[in-house]
Amino acid sequence: MSGAVNISVAAPAYNEAETIAAVVDEWQDYLDGNPAVGDWEIVVCDDGSGDGTGEILAALRARCPRLVVVTFERNRGAGAAIAAAIAHTRLDWVVLLDSDGQFPIANLDRVLPRVRAGEALAFSGARIRKADGLAYRWGSAASGAVSNLLHGTRYRDFNSIFKVVYGPLFRALPLESGGMNCSTEITARVAELGHEWVEVPIEHRERGGGSRGWRYWRGARDRALFVAYLGLRHWLLRRGVLRRTVPEVPQVSQAPEVPEPVAAGAEEAR
């Protein structure tokens, strides 16, 4: 077992004025009071909110210097906000959450011992019971099943946004999603690089407020198209039509000793 884990929380926020203060306070209390956590920071990307979310974050920043706020002048979508939040983190491990309170940060209690034991570079929360409505649960289950089929995986919750990933690896991922499909893309990208996700059962709560920033049927259409794109990309990589680029992931003191995957064709070149 290694020492305390240095953690960056990364989260998007869009029109979350009703709940953002309570959620950030919950994160701060947990990180500040957990002996398994060393250095910590919270990075929130305000995705062009128009309801006062930015002003609330500024007030929180005044009393919490470890809160970093990234601001978009206009709404660019959850994927862009997630990518920006991740890019602005700096610590050894990054915890991806949503700022509407759906994923309690206390779920980290089930992950931190496994991080400290060096089990893997990537952990994903598998929701024990999804608190979304029936339509969203059905859509998530369908896209997860198709994603598993296309990628040859068997993950229970392919689309879960709750991720705990080694920081240099997370920051090196070339994320393209512009909407709510970023969590699906993250799962696919890490698997694409040859890393196994370790799934950990987690609690899931109903949304505390805020806005999804997209309509259901438009979102369902976009998710279907994006899952098909990721599957096609995976197929082209396997056939060698696309070149598999493995990002350089530097080692830091708390990184587990897990070998990096070898780029396609590298073994033959040797």
C-alpha positions as CSV (number, residue, x, y, z in Angstrom):
1,M,0.0,0.0,0.0
2,S,1.3,3.4,-1.0
3,G,0.5,6.7,0.8
4,A,-2.3,9.1,0.3
5,V,-3.7,9.7,-3.2
6,N,-3.4,13.1,-4.8
7,I,-6.7,13.8,-6.5
8,S,-8.2,16.2,-9.0
9,V,-12.0,16.3,-9.4
10,A,-13.0,17.3,-12.9
11,A,-16.6,18.2,-13.7
12,P,-18.8,20.0,-16.3
13,A,-21.5,22.4,-15.2
14,Y,-24.4,23.8,-17.2
15,N,-27.1,25.8,-15.6
16,E,-26.5,24.2,-12.2
17,A,-27.3,27.2,-10.0
18,E,-29.8,25.2,-7.9
19,T,-27.3,22.7,-6.7
20,I,-23.7,23.7,-7.6
21,A,-22.9,25.2,-4.2
22,A,-24.1,22.2,-2.2
23,V,-22.3,19.8,-4.5
24,V,-18.9,21.6,-4.4
25,D,-19.2,21.8,-0.6
26,E,-19.8,18.1,-0.5
27,W,-16.7,17.4,-2.6
28,Q,-14.6,19.8,-0.5
29,D,-15.7,18.3,2.8
30,Y,-15.0,14.8,1.6
31,L,-11.5,15.6,0.1
32,D,-10.5,17.7,3.1
33,G,-11.6,15.1,5.7
34,N,-10.4,11.8,4.1
35,P,-7.0,10.6,5.4
36,A,-6.6,8.5,2.2
37,V,-6.6,11.8,0.1
38,G,-3.4,13.8,0.0
39,D,-3.2,17.0,-2.2
40,W,-6.5,17.8,-3.9
41,E,-8.2,20.2,-6.3
42,I,-11.6,20.7,-7.9
43,V,-11.8,21.8,-11.5
44,V,-15.3,22.8,-12.8
45,C,-15.9,24.0,-16.4
46,D,-18.9,26.3,-16.6
47,D,-20.3,25.5,-20.0
48,G,-21.8,28.9,-20.9
49,S,-24.4,28.8,-18.1
50,G,-27.1,31.5,-18.2
51,D,-28.6,31.0,-14.7
52,G,-25.9,32.4,-12.4
53,T,-23.8,29.2,-12.1
54,G,-20.7,31.3,-13.0
55,E,-21.4,33.8,-10.2
56,I,-21.9,31.1,-7.7
57,L,-18.7,29.4,-8.7
58,A,-16.8,32.7,-8.3
59,A,-18.1,33.1,-4.8
60,L,-17.1,29.5,-4.0
61,R,-13.7,30.2,-5.4
62,A,-13.2,33.0,-2.9
63,R,-13.5,30.7,0.0
64,C,-12.0,27.6,-1.6
65,P,-8.7,28.4,-3.3
66,R,-8.4,24.8,-4.5
67,L,-11.4,25.3,-6.7
68,V,-10.4,26.0,-10.3
69,V,-13.1,27.4,-12.6
70,V,-12.8,27.2,-16.4
71,T,-15.4,29.3,-18.2
72,F,-16.9,29.0,-21.7
73,E,-18.6,32.2,-23.0
74,R,-21.2,30.1,-24.9
75,N,-22.5,26.6,-24.4
76,R,-20.3,24.1,-26.2
77,G,-21.7,20.8,-24.9
78,A,-20.9,18.4,-22.1
79,G,-18.1,16.7,-24.1
80,A,-16.2,20.0,-24.6
81,A,-16.7,21.0,-20.9
82,I,-15.5,17.6,-19.7
83,A,-12.4,17.7,-21.9
84,A,-11.6,21.2,-20.7
85,A,-12.0,20.3,-17.1
86,I,-9.7,17.3,-17.5
87,A,-7.1,19.3,-19.4
88,H,-6.9,21.8,-16.5
89,T,-6.2,19.2,-13.8
90,R,-2.7,18.7,-12.5
91,L,-2.6,15.9,-9.9
92,D,-1.8,12.2,-10.1
93,W,-5.4,10.9,-10.3
94,V,-8.5,12.5,-11.9
95,V,-12.0,11.7,-10.7
96,L,-14.6,12.6,-13.3
97,L,-18.0,13.6,-11.7
98,D,-21.1,15.5,-12.7
99,S,-22.0,18.7,-10.9
100,D,-25.7,17.9,-10.6
101,G,-25.0,15.6,-7.6
102,Q,-25.9,12.3,-9.4
103,F,-22.7,10.6,-8.4
104,P,-21.8,10.9,-4.6
105,I,-18.1,11.5,-4.2
106,A,-18.2,9.1,-1.3
107,N,-18.2,6.4,-3.9
108,L,-14.4,7.0,-3.8
109,D,-14.4,4.9,-0.6
110,R,-14.7,1.8,-2.8
111,V,-12.0,2.9,-5.3
112,L,-9.2,4.5,-3.3
113,P,-8.0,1.3,-1.6
114,R,-7.7,-0.3,-5.1
115,V,-5.9,2.8,-6.5
116,R,-3.4,2.6,-3.6
117,A,-2.9,-1.1,-4.1
118,G,-1.9,-0.4,-7.8
119,E,-4.6,-2.6,-9.4
120,A,-5.0,-0.5,-12.6
121,L,-4.7,2.8,-14.3
122,A,-8.5,3.2,-14.9
123,F,-11.5,2.6,-12.7
124,S,-15.1,3.0,-13.7
125,G,-18.2,3.2,-11.5
126,A,-20.9,0.6,-12.3
127,R,-24.2,1.9,-11.1
128,I,-25.9,-0.6,-8.8
129,R,-29.3,1.0,-9.5
130,K,-29.7,3.8,-12.1
131,A,-31.8,6.6,-10.8
132,D,-32.6,8.0,-14.3
133,G,-36.1,7.7,-15.9
134,L,-37.1,4.6,-17.8
135,A,-36.3,6.1,-21.2
136,Y,-32.8,7.1,-20.2
137,R,-32.1,3.7,-18.5
138,W,-33.3,1.9,-21.7
139,G,-31.2,4.1,-23.9
140,S,-28.1,3.7,-21.8
141,A,-28.5,-0.1,-21.6
142,A,-29.0,-0.4,-25.4
143,S,-26.0,1.8,-26.3
144,G,-23.8,0.0,-23.6
145,A,-24.7,-3.4,-25.1
146,V,-23.9,-2.3,-28.6
147,S,-20.6,-0.7,-27.5
148,N,-19.6,-3.9,-25.7
149,L,-20.4,-5.9,-28.8
150,L,-18.4,-3.6,-31.1
151,H,-15.4,-3.4,-28.8
152,G,-15.3,-7.0,-27.6
153,T,-15.8,-6.0,-24.0
154,R,-18.2,-7.0,-21.2
155,Y,-18.5,-3.9,-19.1
156,R,-21.6,-3.6,-16.9
157,D,-21.9,0.2,-17.2
158,F,-20.2,1.3,-20.4
159,N,-21.6,4.8,-20.2
160,S,-21.0,5.7,-16.6
161,I,-19.5,9.2,-16.1
162,F,-17.9,8.2,-12.8
163,K,-14.3,7.5,-13.7
164,V,-11.1,7.5,-11.7
165,V,-8.1,7.5,-14.1
166,Y,-4.4,8.0,-13.8
167,G,-4.0,11.7,-14.5
168,P,-1.3,11.7,-17.3
169,L,-3.3,9.0,-19.1
170,F,-6.5,10.9,-18.8
171,R,-5.0,14.2,-19.9
172,A,-3.5,12.5,-23.0
173,L,-6.7,11.1,-24.3
174,P,-7.8,12.7,-27.7
175,L,-11.4,13.3,-26.9
176,E,-13.7,14.3,-29.7
177,S,-17.3,14.1,-28.4
178,G,-19.1,17.4,-28.2
179,G,-22.2,16.3,-26.4
180,M,-23.3,13.9,-23.6
181,N,-21.4,10.9,-25.2
182,C,-18.1,11.8,-23.7
183,S,-18.3,9.2,-20.9
184,T,-18.9,6.5,-23.6
185,E,-15.9,7.8,-25.6
186,I,-13.6,7.7,-22.5
187,T,-14.5,4.1,-21.9
188,A,-13.8,3.2,-25.5
189,R,-10.6,5.3,-25.8
190,V,-8.9,3.7,-22.8
191,A,-9.9,0.2,-23.9
192,E,-8.6,1.1,-27.4
193,L,-5.2,1.8,-25.9
194,G,-5.1,-1.7,-24.4
195,H,-5.9,-0.8,-20.7
196,E,-8.6,-2.8,-18.8
197,W,-11.2,-0.9,-16.9
198,V,-11.8,-2.1,-13.3
199,E,-15.5,-1.6,-12.6
200,V,-16.5,-0.8,-9.0
201,P,-20.1,-0.8,-7.9
202,I,-21.3,2.7,-7.0
203,E,-24.4,4.5,-5.8
204,H,-26.4,6.7,-8.1
205,R,-28.8,9.5,-7.1
206,E,-31.5,11.4,-9.0
207,R,-30.5,14.6,-10.6
208,G,-30.6,17.5,-8.1
209,G,-31.4,20.1,-10.8
210,G,-29.7,21.8,-13.7
211,S,-30.0,21.1,-17.4
212,R,-28.9,18.3,-19.6
213,G,-28.4,20.7,-22.4
214,W,-30.0,18.4,-25.0
215,R,-33.4,17.0,-25.9
216,Y,-34.0,13.3,-25.4
217,W,-34.7,12.2,-29.0
218,R,-31.9,14.4,-30.4
219,G,-29.6,13.0,-27.8
220,A,-30.6,9.4,-28.6
221,R,-29.9,10.0,-32.3
222,D,-26.6,11.5,-31.6
223,R,-25.6,8.7,-29.2
224,A,-26.5,6.1,-31.8
225,L,-24.4,7.8,-34.4
226,F,-21.5,8.3,-32.0
227,V,-21.5,4.7,-30.8
228,A,-21.5,3.6,-34.5
229,Y,-18.5,5.9,-35.2
230,L,-16.5,4.5,-32.2
231,G,-17.3,1.0,-33.4
232,L,-16.2,1.8,-36.9
233,R,-13.0,3.4,-35.6
234,H,-12.2,0.3,-33.5
235,W,-12.8,-2.0,-36.6
236,L,-10.5,0.2,-38.7
237,L,-7.8,0.1,-36.0
238,R,-7.9,-3.6,-35.8
239,R,-7.6,-3.9,-39.6
240,G,-4.6,-1.5,-39.6
241,V,-6.5,1.1,-41.8
242,L,-6.0,3.6,-39.0
243,R,-2.8,4.0,-37.1
244,R,-3.0,3.3,-33.3
245,T,-1.3,6.2,-31.6
246,V,-0.3,5.5,-28.0
247,P,0.1,8.7,-26.0
248,E,3.2,9.1,-23.9
249,V,2.2,8.7,-20.3
250,P,4.9,9.9,-17.9
251,Q,5.3,8.1,-14.5
252,V,4.8,9.9,-11.2
253,S,5.4,8.7,-7.7
254,Q,1.9,7.3,-7.1
255,A,1.4,5.6,-10.4
256,P,1.0,1.8,-10.2
257,E,3.5,-0.2,-12.1
258,V,1.3,-1.2,-15.1
259,P,3.1,-1.7,-18.4
260,E,2.0,0.6,-21.2
261,P,0.4,-1.0,-24.3
262,V,2.5,-1.5,-27.4
263,A,1.3,0.4,-30.5
264,A,0.0,-1.8,-33.3
265,G,2.9,-3.0,-35.5
266,A,5.5,-2.2,-32.9
267,E,6.3,-5.9,-32.2
268,E,6.7,-6.7,-35.9
269,A,9.1,-3.7,-36.2
270,R,11.2,-5.2,-33.5
